[in-house]
Amino acid sequence: MFSRRLSGAGAALVLAGGFLLTGAGVAAAGSWISVEYQDSASYPFPRGFARFYPDAVDEQVEVCDRMNDGLTVSAQLRYHGAVQLEVTDRTGPDIFCAKQNLDIPEGTPVSLRVCVQNLDCTAWHDGVS
């Protein structure tokens, strides 16, 4: 019985390893970026967040406002040396977020940050389309 468990575990590792190799090949096409904006007024929750989702067909930037304070939360996506896209949300803590699809050549370095109206922006976080 002990040897079966080892064999099963070994087989699971081989299968998982195969999956991870396949996943790594897909992930090489791009890397996700997730950024949160948190300050003392929103602690312990984020005031807002943004995500960059690369895909083989197109990419998506999503930004979510999480405080009912009337301030706009923006996601800025930078590539080719400049901010190329800004997506904003000011709906507060509802279930909807603002999203925008775009098409960036695969392998392009990108950076994402979150800005809150009249406050500040996070640092840039890097990824690849």
Secondary structure, DSSP 8 states (H G I E B T S, - for coil): -HHHHHHHHHHHHHHHHHHHHHHHHHHTT---EEEEE--TTTTTS-SEEEEEE--SS-EEEEEEE-SSSS--EEEEEEETTEEEEEEEE---SSS--EEEEE---TT-EEEEEEEETTS-B---EEEE-
